[in-house]
């Protein structure tokens, strides 16, 4: 079966991430909670002088609104793989009764759950299957499966909170991410956010960013997710994120992450990290 990102609006998404070379993905922004069930290799996350490493059979959790560095390390067989689930923020408002779950535990952006119950692993796998075969499942069943994962996490005292955008940068990211292929002019973005173009540029400048940088980073982060989670040709990915020229796309991708798109799929040896590109970050799958 060809790999793809399985999205069910209002519920979440699933993907199967595969990578053949150890690479550093710097300053990746996560818009919503990401859950990674590691299958082969290891996943290392660094943020604010902290580090968490997850190994096969462990569940790595990255909360929404975080910016982190990611390193995916292949196994001795030369493969990194994991199953990914993301939860739509709309589901985060559905909370189990407090008396039925343990007290919430301190959750500092990133967490690895070890020694997982077999039932939780099975639930994770069947939720991914329901999203993959969503056209054969009633939507209410797919939603129930994702809620089941949230209930499992609540048993460990883990609860996510749906946070509204804290600043204009985050609001613009969300806007751009709805269609990375589109040519987003300042006027178009300002109209979608119900503000003037002058006010948009002024506020972004006050937050030390610019619309062009945000657009580039949204596109590159979207491309990264597609490179890891689909079998699409690189030329198709380039077009999907707004680049008619594959070489221009590869150049921009290398500037952002420090290596060529082909490195993710094992067609090229790892390069020394170079420029980390623009500083604005958007949601990625990594």
N, C-alpha and C positions, 0 to 999 in steps of 0.2 A: 504494500500500500504506500502510495506517495505521501511523504510527510507534508503537513500543512499546519497552519495555526487554526484551531477550531474555536470559533467565536460564537457565543450565544448572547446577544444583547440583553442587558439587565440581569444576567446571571454570572457570566465569567468566560474564561477561555482555557484551553489546554494545548500543550505542545510537547513534542519530543525533541529535546536538544541533543545534538551530537557535535563533537569537536575532536579534532585529531592532533592538535598542537597546543602546547601550553602557552596561553596568551594572557596579557594583562589588559583589562578593559577599564580605563581610568574614568573616574567621575561620572558614573552612570546614574541617572535620575530615575526613581521608581514612583510612578504616579499612584499606583494601587498596590495592595499586598500581593506578594509573589510567594508561592510555596514550591520548593524544589525537592523531589524525592530522588536522591542520588542513586544511580545504578552502577556506574563504573567511574573510576577515578575519584577526584575530590574537588570540592568547590570551596574557595577561600574568599572571604569578604573582609575588607578593611575599611574602617571609617573612624574618624576622630580619635586616632591612636588606639583603636580597638581592633581585634581580629577574631573571626570565628571560622572554623574549618569543619565541613561536613563530609562524611565518608559514605560508602555504599550502605544502603539500608537506613540512612538517617534523613531527617526532614529539615531542610534549611528554610527559614522564614525571614523575609525582608518586608518590613512594614511600608505602607505607602508614604510618600513625602520624603523619602530618604535619598541621599546622594552618597554612593559608595564606590570603592574600587573592587573589581571582581577578577579573580584568577581561576580559570578552569584547568585543572591538571589531569592529563590522561592517566589511565591505569597502565600496568606493565604491558598490556596488550596494545597500548597506544591509542586508547579510545576514552574520551569522557562522554558520558551520557546521563541524562536525568529526565524525569517526567516533571512537567511544570503545570501548575494550576494557578490561575489568577482569579480573584473574586471581584465582581462588579461592586462598586461602592454602594449601590442601591440595596444590596443584601445585608450590608453591615448594620442597618437599622433594625434588623430582626435579631433580637437577643433572647437567649433562653432565660427562664426564670432564675433569679439570683440564688434562690434556695436550692436549686438543682445542680449547681456547678461550684467548684472551688473558688475561693477568693482570687481575683485577678493577680497575676504575678508581675513583678517589674519586667517590662519589655522595652529594652533599649535599642530600638531600631532593627536589630538583627538577632536571631536566635536559632540554635540548632537543637532539635529534639532527637535524643538518642534512645536506643532500646524501645523502639516503637512496638506497640501491640500489633499482632498479625491482623487483627480486625481493622485497625486504622489503615494499614498498608492496603488491605483489600478494598476498603472504602475509597481510598485515594485512586486506586487503579480503576474501579468501576465508575467513579465520577469522571475520570478522563475518558473512559470508553463511552459514557453517555454523551459527553460533549462531542467526541469524534463522530458518533452515530446519531447526532442530534435530530437529523431528519427522520429517524426511525423511532425516536422516543418522544412521547408527549412532553411539551415544554415544562409542564408542572412537575414531571418526574425528574427532568434535568435540574430544575431549580431545587427540588428536594435533595438531590444528591449533593449539590454544592452546599446547601445548608447543613447537611450531615457532616461535612468536613468542618464547618464552623463549630458545630456542636462538639465534635471530637476535640478540637483545639480548646474549647471552653472547659473541657474536662481536665486540661492541663493548666487552666487558669489564664489562657491566652484569649484576649478579645481585641478585635480591631475597632477603631473608631473612625467613622466617616468624617474627615476634616474638610471644611470648605477651603477654597483657595486662599492662602494666607497673603498673597501679594499679586501684583499685576503680572509678574513674570510667570507665575504658575497658571494664571487664567489664560494668558496668551499661549502657553505650551498646550493647554487642553484644547484650545481653539485650533491651533495648527495641526495637532495630532489627528484631528478628525479627517483630514485629507492632505497627507504630506505631498501628494503629487501636484496639488493645486498651486498656482502662483498667487501667493498671499501678499497683496499690496498693503501698505500701512492703512490706506483708506478702507480696504475690505475688512481688515482685522478690527479697526476702530469701530466700524459700523456693527460688526457682530458683537462687540462688547459695549455698544451703546455709549460711545464717547467720541470726542473729536480726535482727528489725526494728530493735532498738535499736542493734546493732552496725553495721548498714547506714547508719543516719542519722549515727551518730557518725563513722564512717570517711569518709563523703562530706563531712561538715562539716570534717574535718581536711584534706581535699583542696580546700577552698574551693568546694564546689559543693553542690547540693541535687537530690534526685530530681525534683522538679517542673520545675526548669530544664532538666535533662537530657531529660526527656520532651518538653518543648516544642521543644527544639532538634532532637531526633531527628525529630519530626514535620515541622518546617519544612524540614529538610534533605531529607527524603524527598519532600516536596511540591515543592521546588526541582528535584529530579531529574526528577520527573514532568512539571513544567511545561516543562522544556527538551527532554525526550526522548520525549514522547508527544503524541498529539493529543487526549487526554482533555479534556472540559470541566472548567473550574475547579471547578464544583460537585461533580463526581465525584471530583476530586483531594482536595477538602476532606473529603468523606466517607471517602475511603480512609485519610486520616491522622487520623481521629477527630473531625472537626468536622461536626456536622449543619447548622450555620449557616454558609453561605458568607461572610456579612458578618463573622462572628466570626473565621473563618479568615483572611480578607483583612486584618483588623485585626492579628491576631497575626503574620502574615507580614510586614506592613509594619513592625511594631515590631522584628522580627528583622533584616531586611535593608535597611530604609530606603526601600522602594518597594512598590507594589502588585503582586500576582501578574500582573495584566494587562500590566505593563510588559515582562515577559520576552517576551511574544508580540507586542509592538509595538503594543498597543492604547492605550498611554498614554505620554506623554513622560516622560523621565527626571526624577526628583526629586532634589533635593540630598540626599546621604546624611544620615540623621538618626540616631536611636538604633540601635545595632548589636544591641540586644536582649540576650538572655542570653549569658553568656560561655562556657557549655559548648558544645562542638562535636561534631558527628558526621559520618560519611561522607556526602559529597555527590558529585554527578556534575559539575556546573558545567562 
